[in-house]
């Protein structure tokens, strides 16, 4: 098995993002949880449920990987993920907030306890592909900061940490040709055309 260094910066960034999210959760009420988020067809409750389920999925996959197993990211795949979010979003605001906090805390503790040899172990994505466990802290960090802004509260993309943007931007730029016309992108970047429409980021 190929070795992989402990992703210390990403673990620290994830923990800080969880702390910022926890502060914003103090403003969530039963009424505000039912308001639309900035994501199409999702309320604030949906976003909170997704953040909880995402943390729990990482916890489950890490525990399995350290036990020498690989498990699905979400039971039932993408359809199971969507169903679990719709169902979970019906919970009370107090439950959603507490579960968001608790799932983040469990994941932070688990990241801190992974042995050095564990970071190279494989975990499975919702698409069925596999990657090293060591990529999860960055993916969770990105997930939390991006969806924190999607809540539509005081935290906005302007508040994304420079360290996260520095790591995420090259990956996003590299994926642009798969989301639009390469010619349209080139024309825009050369000042010869308008910004092209982009397919949803996945």
Number of C-alpha atoms within 10 A of each C-alpha: 7 8 12 16 11 20 16 14 13 22 20 17 20 27 22 16 23 23 15 15 20 17 9 15 21 9 12 18 13 13 8 15 25 18 15 18 21 16 14 7 8 19 21 26 28 28 24 28 25 22 24 22 21 21 23 21 21 25 22 18 24 27 16 17 21 18 11 11 13 19 18 19 23 23 13 13 14 13 11 12 17 15 12 18 20 16 11 19 23 15 16 14 21 14 14 26 22 15 18 25 19 15 19 27 16 14 23 19 12 14 24 13 10 16 10 13 14 21 24 19 23 24 27 19 18 17 11 11 10 14 13 17 21 25 17 22 24 21 14 24 21 22 17 24 24 17 22 28 19 20 26 15 16 10 18 15 13 8 12 16 15 10 11 18 13 10 13 14 11 10 10 11 9 9 13 15 14 11 15 15 15 13 12 17 21 15 15 14 12 9 10 11 13 11 13 16 11 13 11 7 9 5
